[in-house]
């Protein structure tokens, strides 16, 4: 059992938790994730590692309440225990001194973007962070990004905070201005990552995306997380989650993510009607 030792709400339906998981914390690297199961009757879901403390033996995760399991996790508080936390899983993000690196993060992709930004900065890169949200209410981790970025550019879809527009608008302007960029990393909504890849491909900039396919076991056995990269089928949980964004079939990924939407909707509706059942 893994105890929750910290919890707070970052924005409506977006929560941060700190969990005691010494073995995961000891081995975690940027870009990796864990698979959790709340109780013996729960489903397995992946959650990305936001931060970790090897000495304290804790890991931090940020999640949005969108489905049955994340809503249920949102009811857990300090002192509650999670049945299973498996990880760290996936290949760590490749970090080196590229020169000038841009990290484009959208919505709840921001926690992943933060860990990559921090690692890139520590490797000696000049890092420009672009973070985007639907509105001011949903802006998260602004202070954290500011601490590890040389430049921080924020957008909101509706213009309620900083500037109106999308992260891809800012990226287009940045590259169009003639700024030299050596590397781009992107994480967030699939349609955003696809557009980032389309933009950077024109400039020949090395670009990697952290993919978020459906996952079950996190070890490459179930095949649920398969994606097509460079014409080859790969399992994101073991070959990724980071891939060359110019080689990813984002259209296929979007279709697969929508495959169980109706079942997910029904499961959430039943949970909200019945309430919490733990174990």
N, C-alpha and C positions, 0 to 999 in steps of 0.2 A: 504493500500500500504506500502511496506517495502523498504526503501531507501538503496541503496548500498553506503557505506561511505568509502570503501577502496577496491582497486583491484591491483593485480600485477600478472605477469606471473612467475611461478616457474620453468617451463621447457617447451619445445615445446608442445603445446596443453594442458598444465596443468596449471590451474589458481587458484588463491586464491582470495576470496572476503570476505569483512566484511559487514554485513548487520545490520541495526538498527531493532531489534526485542526484545524489553524489556521484554515481558512476557515469551518468549522462554528462553532468557538469565537467567532470574530469577529462572527458574525451571530446567534447563538443568543439566544432569549428564553424566559421561563418558559412551560411548557406545550407546548413543541415537542418533536419527536422526530427520530430518524434511522432510515434503513433500512440495514441492514448485510447484507453477503454475505461469509461467511468465506473462500471460495475459489471458483474458477470452476465447481466442481461443486456449490456450496452453494445453498440456497434463500435468498430475501430475507425478512428479518423486521424488524419495527419494534422499536426500543428507545427509551424515553423518556430525555431528557436530565435528569440529576440536578443536576449543577453543571458549570460551564465557566469557563475562565480565558483571557481574550482575550490577555493579555500572554504567558502561558506557551504558548498555542496548544493547550490540551488540553480534552477533554470527559470527563465522568465519567458512568458508567451503572451501574445496579444491576439485576441480572436473577436470575430463579429458574430453576433447571434443571428444566424440566418436559417439554420436547420434544427431538427429535433435535438441532436446531441449538443450543439453549441448553446442552444437555449437552456438545456438542462445543466450544462457546465456553468452557465451564468447564474444558476441558483446556488451553486456551491460557494462557501465562504471560508474564511481563515479557520483552520482546524479540521475542515472536511478532508477526506482522503479519496484519491483517485486510485482505482484498482490497478491499472497497468499504465506504465510509461516506458515505451520501448525506444531505444535510440542510443546515441545519435545515428540517424539513418541518412542515406544519400551521400553523394560525393561532395566534399567541401568545395566551395567556390574557389577557382584558381585566382590567387592574388599575387601580383607582382607590381613593380614600379613601371607602369605603362607610360607615364608622363602626365598628361591631362586626362582625367577620367570623369565621365558624366554618369550619374546614377539617376535613373528616371523611375520614380515610385508612384503608384496610384492607389488611393484608398488604403485598404488593410494590407496592401503589399508593402506599406511603409516600414513595418518592423523588420522585414527582410532587408529592405533597402538600407535601413540604418546600420545593420550589422556589416553589410558589404561596404558601405561608405566608410565606416570606422576602420575596417581592415585595410581598405585602399589608402586611406590617409596615413595610417601607421606604416604602410609600405613605402611612403615617400611621394605618393601621387598628389597633384593639385586636383582637388575633387570639387566638382560642381554638382550640387544636389538639386533635382527638380522633383517637387512633390505636388500631387494634385488630389483634390477632394471635391465632392459634389457641392458642398456649401461650408460656411464658416463653422457650423456646429460640429462637423465631422473632421475638422483638422486635428490631427494627433501628432505627437512627437516633434513638434516644431523646435522646441528648445534643445532636444537631444540631437537633431540634425544640425542645428546651428553650431553646436559644440565640436562636431567632427567634420564640418564642411568648410572649404575656403569660400564658397559662394552658395547661398541657398535661395532658390527661386520657387515661389509658391503660387499655385493657381487654384481657383474654384470655378466649377462649371457655371455657377450663377453670378459670379462676380461679387459675392458677399464678403470676400476677404482677399486682400492684396489685389490680384488682377483676375479679370474674367477670361476664361478660356480653358484649354486643356494642356496637359504636360507636353503633348506633341507639338502644340503651337509654339511653346517656349523653345523646345529643342530645334524646331525648324528655323526659328529666328536666330538662335545661337549659332547654328552651323552656317546659316545664310549670311551671317555677319562676317564670316571669314575666320572666326576663332578656330584655332588648331585644337582638335580633339583626337586623342589617340585610342580611346576605349570607351564603350558605352555598355552599361549594365541596366537591365530593365526588369521590373517586377510589378504585377498588378493585374487589372482586368486584361483578358486575352486580346480584346480588340485594341487596347492601348499598346500592348507589346507588339502586336502585328504592325501597327502604324509606325512605332519606333523603328522596327526593323526595315520597313519600307523607306523611311527617311534616311537612315544611316547607310543603307545599301547604295544609295546614289552617291554618297561621299566615300565609299569604300572603307568605312570605319568598322573595326572589329567590334561586334556586338553580341552580347550574351543575354539570354532571358531565363528567368527562373520560372519553370512551368508548374501549373497547379492542376494536373489531371485528377480524376477520381482515383483514390487509392484505398486498398483494403488491408493487405498484409504488410506492405512496405518492404518486402524482401524479394520481389520479383517473381513470386510463384503464382499469384492470382491472375496476373495479366490485365487487371483493370486499368492500370496507369499507362497502357501502351500509347505511344505517340509516334508519328512519322517524322524522321529527321533525315534530311538528305536522301529521301526515297527509301530509307530503311526503317523498319519497325523496331523501336527500342522501348524498354521499360523505364519510365522516368524515375521510379523510386530507387533503382540501383545504378542506372547509367547517368542519371541526372541528380537533382532536378534542373541543373543549368545546361543549356544547349546553345549552340551557334544559332542566333535568332534568324539569320538569313537562310537557314536550312530547315526551319520548323514549318510544318504544315499546320498553320494556325486555324484554318477553316475546319479541318478535321477535328482539331482539339475542341473548338467551340461546339461542334455537333455532339461530340462524346460527352462533354460536360452537361449538355441538356438532355442526355439520354434517360435519366431517372428523375427528371424534374417533377413529374406528377406523383411518383411514389414518395419523393422527399416532401412534397406539399402535404400529402395525406398523413405521413408520419408526424409532421409538426402539428397538424390540426388535432390529431388524436392526443398528442402529448399535452397540448394546451388545454384540451377538454378534461383529460383525466388528472393531470398534475404529475408531480414528481414520484417516481417509483424507483427506489435505489436497492438494487440487488434482489 
